[in-house]
Amino acid sequence: MKSLNAILTISLFFTLSCDNQKKSQTSEKETEAIDPYQFEYSTEAAAEWTDLFYRKSGWFAADGIFSFALSGVDYNQSGNNDSTLFTFGDTYIGEVVNNKPQPGNKMVNNTVAYITGTSPNPESISFHYKKDNEGNPETFFVPNNANSKPKQYYWGGDGFINQELGGRLHLFAYHVEMTGPGVFDFVLPNVSLLSIDNPGQPPFENHRQLTTPFHFANEIGEGDLGAGVLVNTDWAGAPNPDGFVYVYGCIGANKTLVVAKTKPANFEDFDTWRYWDGEKWAENIEDIAGMVNGVSNELSVTPLKDGRYLLIFQVMGISDKVGMMVGLSPVGPFGPLNEIWVTPEFNEPPGILPYNAKAHPNLSQPGELLISYNTITADFWKDIQENAHIYRPRFIKLKSELLK
């Protein structure tokens, strides 16, 4: 009897073991089948948005395009934001005839535009630049703080409308110094934070220019924070808010992505900022760690309803490819590179170079993510005087069921 019981026990043991092994193998296969970085999408040109910035009078060329819903609700994606602010970097003002700028055109270092609604209607957008007493174009924001040096000027980075500080616009501003005559002969030795009350009312005469500790160098390389901003709050429309603002940077020769965070109410108190060191949030910016390489100096991180995040950028900063990575949190890990768009303008005469792709969720329709990139040439100073339209934003749409 004992022998029979032993046989039955051994038989039951092996039966249960085999069942558990099968269940384990099935579970492993199911786990392997679920790819957390999988994202089904398609892309297409957004010609109507590209055409919106094809202009022949006044503002006719610029880069550095960032967009901010004046309500502060950047992740609406319902197609019904009331008003959006665009900020631009170096901008040309003048008249264009037969695609050629006429004598007297002028470049200023930053301008803005406003659009009502989320459709690319030419009647809904207005462009603004500062003017002197004679009506000549001038730059809105000129370096004027303790970190400023003669002959520097500002290029705007990303920012956000801070509902917790009265709807103030926080805008990163890179100090630019030219080192030679070429379009790429420059350095960015510092970054300031512009604090702008009433961002819907140019010329922003009473803005403040805050010095920051956000230019740094470590083993990754040298660079600044401000390449992209994720406002992960409920009032910004983030689907899974944690209450923090995440500020990204593109650092060093490898174009490495880094990130810091703070609460919106503390945004101007730089002692409250923390820096991702690869494992935890550190107090010192020198401990900041890279997350992925090959991003661009302007980029975006957009939250999805399923708790993931889309990183959009130009591959290696300047290239013919717009890239996307799926992140499992605002600090990653980020999945493999998806080359979502090959820019048709790349190397078109006179040698057009695309750069700095990013998303504009506040202007996107349900099921879509509107993405811009800029174009320039290596011999820009000469080429822009022959063709006014080589230097302006271009747009595409990323489409996915996961964006509805």
C-alpha positions, 0 to 999 in steps of 0.5 A: 500500500505504501508503495502504491501511495508512493507511486501515486504521489510521485505521479501527482508530483510530476503531473503538477510539475509538468503543468506548472512548467507548461504554465511557466513556459506559456507565461514566458511566451506571453511576456515575450509577446508583449513588447512595452516599446511597441507602438503602431503608427503611420506618418504623412506630410502636414502640408497645410501647416507647412504652407502656413509658414510660407510667407512673402511679407513681414515675417518670412523665415525663422527656426526654433519653433516652439508652441505653448497653449496660453491656457497652459493645457499643452496636452489637450489633443482635442482640437479645441485650444483657444489660443497658442503662442509660437516662439521663434529664433533667428527671424527674417523680416522683409518683402519677398518677390519671386522667392527672393528677399528684397533689399532692406530685409533684416534678421532679428534673434527672436519673434513670436506669433499667435494662432487662434484655434488648432487649424492652420488657417492663415486668417487665424495667425498673426506674427509679431516682432519688436519695433523701434520708434521708426517701425524697424524690426528689433529683437524682443529679448536681448541678454541683460543679466549677470551672465551676459557678455557684449555681442551675445544674443539669445536663442530661445529653448523650450518652456511652458505656461505656469498656471501655478505662478499666474500663467507666467511663461517660463522660457529657456534662453541660450546665450549665443556667441559667434566664433567665426563667419559660418552659420555653425561658428558659434558657442552656447556658454550659458542659459538663462530663464526668461520669466514673462508675465502676460505672455499674450501681450508683446513686446514683453517689456517687463520680463525678467532674465534669471541666471541659472545653474543649468549650463554644465560639463561632466563626463557626458560633455558640455551643454544646457538644459532647456531642449524640451519640457514635459509639464506632467501636471493635471492642469496641463492635461497630462493623462497620468500626472505626477505634479512635476515639470521635467526639463530635458537637455541635449549634451555633448558630441554624442547628443545625449539626453538628460533630464531634471525636474521640479514642481511648477510652483518652485520653478524659479527656485533652482535649489529645489531642482533635482537631476536624474543620475540613472538611478535616482534624483540627485541634488547636484547637476554634475551627477546628471546621467545620460539616458539615450544618445543621438537626440537633437538640441530641440525635442519633445516628450509627450505623455500617452494615455497608457502611461508611456511617453513619446520622445520625438527628435531629429536623429543626431540633431541634423539629418534626413530622419525624424526619430521617435522612441517610446519611454516607460516613464519620463526618465525612460527606459527608452526603447529602440529608435524608430525612424518615422520620417525621411525628410524630402528636403534633405540636400535639395538645392542649395543643400537643405539640412533638416534639424530639431524635430519636436511635437506640438500636442496642443495643436494636434487633432485626436489620433494625431501628433503634429511634428515640426522640423526646421531647415537651413543650409551650410552657406545660409547667409548667402543662400537666404538672400537668394531663396527666402524659403529655405529657412522655415518650419516644415510639418508632418503628422504621426498617426496612431490609435494610441493618440486618441 
